[in-house]
Amino acid sequence: MRLVPAFVIIAAVATTNAATVLPTVADPPPPGEYPSHIQPHGDLPPAELLAPLQDKDAWVLKGICPVDEATIARKLRELPLNQRLLRVAVGEVDGVKAALLKFQAGHHLTGQFRLSEIEADAAAALDAAFSTDPAIAHVDVWSVVPSEANAGGQSHRPVFSVGTDRQTYRLVTDSGKADSDLVRTLGVVRYDPLILDLAPNDPSRDPALAPLPASAYTKPRVGYGSPWQETLDRNGSNVDSGLDEPTVQVMLHGDQRQRLVAITIDDGPCPMLTPLILAVLAKEQTVANFFVVGEKAEQYPQLLRNIAQAGHLIGNHTYHHRQLSELSDQEIAAELDACQTVVERLTGQVMNYLRPPGGNYTETALRCPLVRSHIITLWTHNASDWGNPPVSRIVQRCLTNIQPGAIILMHGGDINSVRALPLIIQGLRARGLEPALLSQMHGTGTPQTLTLKGALSVPLNGWQPDDVK
């Protein structure tokens, strides 16, 4: 039986769905409730957060669609931007384009963090991107600081993000809104508590500001500082060491009597790339299964909602993308708990499927009740696309020896994976197979209920055809 969501006319992604009721995110916290991760500080952010993330004249173009990227960069450099422009990227698949624009948070001259300036730059970036090419159907904008783990290096911590599709953007701009008013009306806009602590959010201090709307995502990062410690403490020693050997559900493949195949996409959501993936799926009128990383879902909340609103399955890929085989039982439980917390806040969904990073797990993981409350989902075909190999190689790996019930492992972090996706879907259909949700692929003995010994004997990292290099 073929079951797919209704076709979405928008060329980009299904970002709104009147029939879908999702929870609203919380109102902003009182000032000072969530202190920054570096204390103490005054009116200016600490120097660690102002360390340059690239040379002043560094090349900002990603090089995927260089003409569009250069046009957007030129438009922005003609404007009195407050922040330093770090990156302009435009990706294209099947005639649909999406853009990502990245700034370094903090005024490039004064070092001050002001929400009105961050939002003004975001509004300028959205205008520059959408006015460049009518094929650009989705734009993500984010501001970053050096991560606390690598201050002064090239590791970026997004502290502000906004993403929107062209139709929503047009509706908001037609209403006459601009800058902060415009940005705050576009879906779920994320404000890291660090930004709220360092940048004014009080209209009396910054007349350009109004209070953040209820749609703003201002929750503290589950995986940082005291919230993470609270998550660890809540799970405590989370292992079943009883005498009776517990069982675990493992999905090695789907029901092989149905001509269905699951396409699973790990590691997102990812700016620019997730919208393109959703555009491909909408155009092909089909579904996929997204195993999301909780930290990324928290950084890009609107993208997570886009996945849910389009009818795709969302699975647990931990909060930090850490190998379960390297963690204690308490840390394993906290990783799954934290990812679930974020997904449930934003979509209201409880995830039933778990993809352990790398497909690795140990007896310690299998004895964790939170692990056993999920269906551990492995794969039959590995795209091995994390290194951005040629499109033809990705397609070959996914379609060689493909059979009903197959589970394809892909990743959502590189452009060639997205470009391969429509070819994979078309190749499956040419073989009489149809992409499906994992929940549609259950049958007799699928998923399998295994003892710990049985689950530990499963080949590492799933199964890959021997003749695919």
LINPEGI-V197107 format. One record per residue. N is the residue number from 1. OMEGA is omega in radians with two decimals (999 if undefined). Layout:
# LINPEGI-V197107
N/OMEGA, N/OMEGA
This chain:
# LINPEGI-V197107
1/-3.14, 2/-3.14, 3/-3.12, 4/3.11, 5/3.13, 6/-3.12, 7/-3.14, 8/-3.03, 9/-3.11, 10/-3.07, 11/-3.10, 12/-3.07, 13/3.07, 14/-3.10, 15/3.08, 16/-3.14, 17/-3.01, 18/-3.10, 19/-3.09, 20/3.11, 21/-3.12, 22/3.14, 23/3.02, 24/3.10, 25/-2.98, 26/3.00, 27/-3.13, 28/-3.14, 29/3.02, 30/3.13, 31/3.05, 32/-3.11, 33/3.14, 34/-3.12, 35/3.11, 36/-3.07, 37/3.09, 38/-3.10, 39/-0.11, 40/3.05, 41/-3.14, 42/-3.11, 43/3.13, 44/3.05, 45/3.08, 46/-3.04, 47/-3.11, 48/-3.12, 49/-3.13, 50/3.14, 51/-3.11, 52/3.11, 53/3.02, 54/3.09, 55/-3.06, 56/-3.08, 57/-3.11, 58/3.12, 59/-3.03, 60/-3.05, 61/3.13, 62/3.09, 63/3.10, 64/3.02, 65/-2.94, 66/-3.11, 67/3.11, 68/-3.12, 69/-3.14, 70/3.13, 71/3.13, 72/3.14, 73/3.13, 74/3.11, 75/-3.10, 76/-3.12, 77/3.06, 78/-3.10, 79/3.09, 80/-3.12, 81/3.09, 82/-3.09, 83/3.08, 84/3.09, 85/-3.10, 86/-3.00, 87/2.96, 88/3.13, 89/3.05, 90/3.08, 91/-3.11, 92/3.03, 93/3.09, 94/3.08, 95/3.08, 96/-3.11, 97/3.02, 98/-3.06, 99/3.03, 100/3.10, 101/-3.03, 102/3.07, 103/2.95, 104/-3.09, 105/-3.11, 106/-3.12, 107/-3.02, 108/3.10, 109/-3.04, 110/-3.07, 111/-3.13, 112/3.02, 113/3.08, 114/-3.11, 115/-3.12, 116/3.13, 117/3.10, 118/-3.12, 119/3.08, 120/3.09, 121/3.11, 122/3.11, 123/3.11, 124/-3.14, 125/3.10, 126/3.13, 127/-3.12, 128/-3.10, 129/-3.08, 130/-3.13, 131/-3.10, 132/-3.03, 133/3.13, 134/3.10, 135/3.08, 136/-2.98, 137/-3.14, 138/3.12, 139/3.01, 140/3.09, 141/3.07, 142/3.05, 143/-3.01, 144/2.96, 145/3.02, 146/-3.12, 147/-3.14, 148/-3.14, 149/-3.05, 150/-3.10, 151/3.14, 152/-3.14, 153/-3.08, 154/3.09, 155/-3.01, 156/3.03, 157/3.10, 158/3.13, 159/3.07, 160/3.07, 161/3.05, 162/3.09, 163/-3.11, 164/3.05, 165/-3.05, 166/-3.08, 167/3.11, 168/3.14, 169/-3.12, 170/3.13, 171/-3.11, 172/-3.13, 173/3.10, 174/3.12, 175/3.08, 176/-3.12, 177/-3.13, 178/3.07, 179/-3.04, 180/-3.14, 181/3.13, 182/-3.05, 183/-3.06, 184/3.14, 185/-3.02, 186/3.04, 187/3.14, 188/3.10, 189/-3.06, 190/3.03, 191/3.09, 192/3.09, 193/3.07, 194/3.12, 195/-3.14, 196/3.12, 197/-3.04, 198/-3.10, 199/3.14, 200/2.97, 201/-3.10, 202/-3.11, 203/3.13, 204/3.10, 205/-3.11, 206/-3.04, 207/-3.13, 208/-3.03, 209/2.88, 210/3.10, 211/3.13, 212/-3.14, 213/3.12, 214/-3.14, 215/3.13, 216/3.09, 217/-3.04, 218/-3.12, 219/3.05, 220/3.10, 221/3.14, 222/-2.98, 223/-3.14, 224/2.97, 225/-3.04, 226/3.08, 227/3.13, 228/3.10, 229/3.09, 230/3.10, 231/3.09, 232/-3.10, 233/-3.11, 234/-3.11, 235/3.06, 236/3.06, 237/-2.95, 238/-3.12, 239/3.10, 240/-3.11, 241/-3.12, 242/-3.10, 243/3.14, 244/-3.12, 245/-3.12, 246/3.06, 247/-3.11, 248/3.09, 249/-3.13, 250/3.11, 251/3.09, 252/3.11, 253/3.09, 254/3.11, 255/-3.05, 256/3.07, 257/3.11, 258/-3.11, 259/-3.12, 260/3.10, 261/3.10, 262/2.96, 263/3.13, 264/-3.05, 265/-3.04, 266/2.83, 267/3.13, 268/0.02, 269/-3.09, 270/3.08, 271/-3.12, 272/-3.03, 273/3.09, 274/3.07, 275/3.12, 276/3.08, 277/3.14, 278/3.10, 279/3.11, 280/-3.12, 281/3.10, 282/3.14, 283/-3.14, 284/-3.14, 285/-3.11, 286/-2.99, 287/3.06, 288/-3.10, 289/-3.05, 290/3.02, 291/-2.95, 292/3.02, 293/-3.04, 294/-3.13, 295/3.13, 296/3.08, 297/3.13, 298/3.13, 299/-3.08, 300/-3.00, 301/-3.13, 302/3.12, 303/3.08, 304/3.11, 305/3.10, 306/3.12, 307/-3.11, 308/-3.09, 309/3.14, 310/3.02, 311/-3.14, 312/3.12, 313/3.11, 314/3.14, 315/-3.05, 316/3.11, 317/-3.11, 318/-3.11, 319/-3.07, 320/-3.04, 321/3.11, 322/3.13, 323/-3.14, 324/-3.11, 325/-3.11, 326/-2.99, 327/3.01, 328/3.12, 329/3.14, 330/3.14, 331/3.11, 332/3.14, 333/-3.13, 334/3.13, 335/-3.13, 336/-3.14, 337/-3.10, 338/3.12, 339/3.12, 340/-3.14, 341/-3.11, 342/-3.10, 343/-3.12, 344/3.09, 345/-2.97, 346/-3.06, 347/-3.06, 348/-3.06, 349/2.97, 350/-3.08, 351/-3.13, 352/-3.05, 353/-3.13, 354/2.96, 355/3.08, 356/3.10, 357/-3.11, 358/-3.08, 359/-3.04, 360/3.00, 361/-3.11, 362/3.09, 363/3.09, 364/3.13, 365/-3.08, 366/3.10, 367/3.13, 368/-3.13, 369/3.14, 370/3.06, 371/-3.07, 372/3.05, 373/3.08, 374/2.93, 375/3.13, 376/-3.00, 377/3.11, 378/-3.05, 379/3.04, 380/-3.09, 381/-3.10, 382/3.12, 383/-3.08, 384/-3.02, 385/-3.06, 386/3.11, 387/3.11, 388/3.08, 389/3.12, 390/-3.13, 391/-3.10, 392/3.14, 393/3.11, 394/-3.13, 395/-3.13, 396/-3.12, 397/-3.09, 398/-3.02, 399/-3.12, 400/3.12, 401/-3.10, 402/-3.09, 403/3.04, 404/-3.12, 405/-3.11, 406/3.04, 407/-3.10, 408/3.07, 409/3.03, 410/3.10, 411/-3.03, 412/-3.00, 413/-3.12, 414/-3.02, 415/-3.09, 416/3.05, 417/3.14, 418/3.13, 419/3.11, 420/-2.99, 421/-3.14, 422/3.11, 423/3.10, 424/3.13, 425/3.14, 426/3.09, 427/3.08, 428/-3.11, 429/3.07, 430/3.12, 431/3.12, 432/-3.13, 433/-3.10, 434/3.05, 435/-3.07, 436/2.99, 437/3.09, 438/-3.12, 439/3.10, 440/-2.97, 441/3.09, 442/3.09, 443/3.13, 444/3.14, 445/-3.13, 446/-0.01, 447/-3.13, 448/3.01, 449/-3.01, 450/2.94, 451/3.10, 452/-3.14, 453/3.14, 454/-3.14, 455/-3.14, 456/3.14, 457/3.11, 458/3.14, 459/-3.12, 460/3.07, 461/3.09, 462/-3.06, 463/3.13, 464/3.13, 465/-3.05, 466/-3.04, 467/3.10, 468/-3.09, 469/999
